[in-house]
């Protein structure tokens, strides 16, 4: 039986057919990004992109030593001598993470500092199942980035993308080794940019994504649909440490800057400008007629600092750094923290008009990053609980003492290949607290370290910025 369509409905369908097809054509790119290919069946697929980028993402196996659960008998010196036991019982532990090959010729791999922290042995497994021992080139606890190196032929590397050009809504892929089960690819979008306040040790400017990131993904790649590396997966916010649709990655621009300094110097050399900064308050936005709350307001300029000599003033709002927009004080802090000592930076600032003048000023101020402020004392002392760390007490009445509104310790030197260096301490660091308790003398510092049974958090200043080093 054939049902014929009435002439009226035929005319109606013809009238709406063309606009409907145009609308579907406009919506299809939202359902399937333009960079996707189609397979033999004509279905959209990311398989060619995945095949291109996954050989550069590696699995990282780490062997560490951890203290054995304390037994009261082990505290008895006679018992330890009788059974020939070491002073501290330890056991080997193995964990898994991820990494990204970013230089095939030299074998450089980016990963997270927390993935390889305290490692005795690091083994890298490629997608083709080849395994190689890795050498630690250097780490930066402040950004949670580490650089490894392997010697291997026929490596594939990811090229860096410009993470500063990312927009919320961009498609991304996360590639890593979740739970140690093997290489896994997940997809999502950029959920937010410039995230901070996650307490991951200091310099925070995270990319937030809903691409599934689980334990073991740390150190893996976040890539765009051009196959470019735009982030190093690093942090997970979830009650049990699993994926809940919120994952974070260190932007590629930041990771690349850290790597370049580590490869060149063996560490990140942070300096100082002599400023304190905060997010722009609503009052300052109204007063200066700023289009948004983006930027960072200068809360204080230290006397005699590079910032003061360059003409920076309290109340100035920094809107750009080297021509790039600044969203928040955390972003400005992170970007300045990656600028080597001796380099020049340019602030784009908005300044309030003089009294009686209705016009505001838009200025560009250039200044050079200075070395960290040296201590006024020359008597260095060792710290028994942190082998390789040598510190000096800040003298009462010195400019540094006044800046801290009390005493503290300056790291005078850190021995090569020492536990203190591996933990993240650097010469010039100013130690002012342990487990949130203020320290002013070496005796107070050592006393708090001895009292900490399961580890401790050391709060310090590095250049203009505060960070925390966790030691377990």
Number of C-alpha atoms within 10 A of each C-alpha: 3 4 5 7 9 8 9 8 10 11 12 10 12 10 11 10 12 10 11 12 11 10 11 10 11 11 11 11 12 9 9 14 15 11 14 17 15 13 12 6 6 8 10 16 15 17 12 12 18 16 10 13 21 22 18 23 28 30 28 30 21 20 18 17 14 14 13 11 9 10 9 7 10 16 12 11 11 11 12 15 12 8 8 9 12 10 12 12 14 13 10 11 12 12 16 24 26 33 32 30 27 22 17 19 13 14 19 23 28 27 28 28 24 19 25 26 19 18 18 11 15 22 17 24 19 21 15 8 10 9 16 16 17 21 16 18 18 23 29 26 24 22 24 25 26 27 28 24 21 20 14 14 10 8 17 20 22 22 16 17 19 13 20 14 7 17 14 13 12 14 18 25 25 25 32 32 26 23 14 18 11 14 20 16 18 14 18 16 17 21 19 17 20 16 17 18 12 14 10 19 18 23 27 26 27 25 28 24 28 21 25 22 33 22 19 24 31 29 35 33 35 29 27 23 17 13 20 19 27 29 29 32 31 30 24 24 16 13 8 8 12 17 17 16 16 18 25 28 28 29 26 23 17 24 25 17 15 29 26 15 18 20 15 11 12 16 20 26 22 23 25 24 24 21 21 17 23 17 19 24 13 11 10 16 16 12 11 18 12 16 8 11 17 20 28 27 24 21 16 17 21 16 12 9 17 20 22 18 13 13 11 24 17 16 18 24 29 31 23 20 20 13 12 12 16 21 21 24 22 23 21 24 21 20 18 21 26 21 21 20 19 14 11 13 16 16 20 21 21 22 18 18 14 10 6 6 8 9 11 14 13 15 13 16 15 17 19 19 23 20 16 21 18 15 22 16 14 11 11 14 15 17 16 12 14 18 14 19 24 21 26 22 24 25 19 15 12 14 15 20 19 13 11 14 11 17 23 26 25 27 23 23 21 23 14 11 9 13 18 21 21 21 19 20 24 22 19 24 24 30 28 22 20 23 15 12 13 17 21 20 18 18 11 16 22 16 14 18 21 13 10 13 9 8 13 19 18 20 23 22 17 24 24 17 20 17 20 23 19 17 18 13
